[in-house]
Amino acid sequence: MKATLVLLTLLFSTTSIPLAACSSSFSSPTPQPAVAYNDRGTTKYQQGDARGAIVEFDRAIAIDARYAEAYTNRAVAKLGLGDRQGAINDYSRAIEIDPQDALTYYNRGVAKFELGDSRGAISDFDRAIAINPQDAETYTNRGAVKLTMGDKKGALADLRKGAELFRRQGQTADYAKTMELIRQAK
């Protein structure tokens, strides 16, 4: 699952599960029952039952404490319930297990921004971009955070990079949203 970041007029609807399709190369093979609980949690989350989803993700983690995807998915559900610090803790645990998952850094950046930690959000977006430099959404949201911090030059550079990636990837609606944000920022 990917967490949603709402900045200024920019909204990317990215909270659909599964966010983390990240089989960690650092963890042992995940036992099938853990996968089944994670899948049940995903289904419950998609049906609007975040609390029920968390119960299922808890069960998956109880079976396999190194199942990074279950931590990431539980974090998204916690973020959806407003538990930003709980989400950050789960994202951090997932990163300990799989430090090469750009999506988890992105999601933790969203949670940090929502908690008021703009510098922490930027740091996580930086790491996500280092891992996956083709993620237009991360550039765009990093630019939006920079705008809120008063870094207009850095924001516009990121927004332009995000817009260009959206254009090249054929994501016309996201390209248009980003171009509108650029116009507003000038």
N, C-alpha and C positions, 0 to 999 in steps of 0.2 A: 504494500500500500504506500501511497505517497501522500504526505500531509498537505493541507492546503495553506497557502500563504496569501493573505489579503493585504495589499498595500495600495494606498491611494485608490485609484480606480481599477487596479489590476487584480484580477481574480482568475486563477487557474483552477478548474475543478478537477482535483487530482486525489480525492479521498477514496477512490474505489479500491477495494482489496482484490487480489493480493498486491500489496505494495512491495513486499520484499520477496522477489523470486530469487533469493540469494542463497544458494546452497554453499555453505562456507567450506572452503578448502582447508580451513583450520580446525574444523570440528570433525568428530567421528561421524560415520553414517548415522543419520537420524532414524531411530526405530520407527517402524510403521505406525504403531499406536500414537506416537507423538505427532506424526504427519496428519493422521486422521483427526486428532483433537484440533490441530492448527486449522485444518480445512473446515471443521465444524465452527470454529471461532470466526473464520472468514465469512462463512455463510451467515452466521448470526449478525455480524457487523453489517453486512450488505443488506440485511433485513431490518436494520435500524436498532438492533439490540446490542448496544456497545457493552453493557454490563454482562450480559450473557456471553458475549464474545470473550471478554476478559477471563471469565471462568474457564472457558475452553483453552485459551492460550496459557493460563496458569497450569492446566493439566498437561499440556504439551511440554511445558518447561519442567514440570515435576518429573517427567519421564526422561527428558534429555535437556539438562541444564546448559548445554552448549548449542542449542538450536536457535541460531541468530534470527531466523525469520520469525519465529514465535515471539521473541522479544520485540522486534520491530513492529509486528502487527499489534501486539498488546499496547505498545507505545502509541500507535495511531489511535487505537480505541480510547486510551486514557486521554490523549490530546482532545479527542472529540467530546469527552466528558468535562473538559476544562482542567484536568490534572496535568498541568504543564511540567511541574517538577517530576512527577512520576513518569511522564513520557520521556523526559530528558534522561532520567536514570536508566530506563529500559533501552533507549537508543545508545547510551554510553556502554551498557553491557553488550549489546549487539556489536558495537564497534570493537570492543575488546576481543570478541570472538572472531570477527571478520573485519579487520581494519581496511580492507580494500573495497568496501561496499559504498559507492558514491551516494546511493539513495539514502542510506542511513545517515550519513553526514548531512545531506540536504534536509531530511526530515528533522534532525536534531536542530539544525539551524532555524527552521521554522518555529519549533518550540521555544528556542532561546529568544527569538525575536518577539514572540507572543508574551514571553515572560519579562520583556524589557531589556534583554541583553543583546543590543545591536552588534556590539563588537564580537561577542561570541557567535552570533549568527553569521557575521561576515567570515570569521575564521572557519566555521564549518562549511560555508559555501565555497571558500577558497579550496578547502581539502576536496570537496566533491568535484570541483572543476579540475583539480589536478588529476583526479582519477578518471573522470569522464569529461574531457574538454568539449564534447559535442552536445552537452545538455543545455539547450537554449533556455529552458525554464530557470535553471540555476543562475545563469548569467543575468537574466531579466530580474529575478527576485533579489539577487545581490545588488543590482543597480538600484532597485526600488528602496532597499534598506539604506544604501549609501545616500540616496536623496533625503531620507528622513534624518540622516546624520549631518546634512549640509555639505556633502561632498558631491557637488553638481558635476564637476569634470569627470570624476571616477564613475559616477552614476550613469552619465550619458555614454561613456565608453562601454560599460557593461550592457546597457540597454541596446545600444547599436549592435553589439556582438550578438546578443540574444535575438534581436530582430532578424539579423542576417541568417543566423542558424535556423530560425523558424521558417524564413523564406525558402532557404535551400532544402529544408525537410518537408516542404509543402504544407505546413501548418498555417494556412492563411488567416484563420480567425485569431490565433495567438500572435501572428505577425502584426495584424491590424491593431490589436490591443496594445502591443508593445510600441508600435509607432505612435499611437495616441498618447501614451505615457511620455514618450520622447517629446512630442509637441507640447505637452503640459509642462514639462520640466524646463524647457528653453526659456 
